[in-house]
Amino acid sequence: MSTALLSIQILPKTKDGEDVIPYVDEAIAIIHESGLKYEVHPLDTTVEGNMSELLQLVEKMNERMIEIGSKNVISQMKLLYQPSGIQLETLTEKYR
């Protein structure tokens, strides 16, 4: 069972003020490839998993941003840790 939810917004500093959307698309592709459950929202993406795998995912996304040309990356994150287990739907089901 998943023990954490991570909401993350990646803000790469691009070369010469390039559009960040291709970078964000790459970050979302990394999340997708992880096999973890996730939802993309307009300003961030929420991922469900165990805390260690979520933090490794953040590291992988940041490293990839640098590999594809970003000078640096700001990762704005919110992390909910609940040892008894937590799922995306738990927090939003009453609104659906």
HELIX and SHEET records of a PDB file:
HELIX    1   1 LYS A   15  GLY A   17  5                                   3    
HELIX    2   2 ILE A   21  SER A   34  1                                  14    
HELIX    3   3 MET A   51  GLU A   67  1                                  17    
HELIX    4   4 LEU A   88  THR A   92  1                                   5    
HELIX    5   5 GLU A   93  TYR A   95  5                                   3    
SHEET    1   A 4 LYS A  37  VAL A  40  0                                        
SHEET    2   A 4 THR A  45  GLY A  49 -1                                        
SHEET    3   A 4 ALA A   4  LYS A  13 -1                                        
SHEET    4   A 4 ASN A  72  TYR A  81 -1                                        
END                                                                             
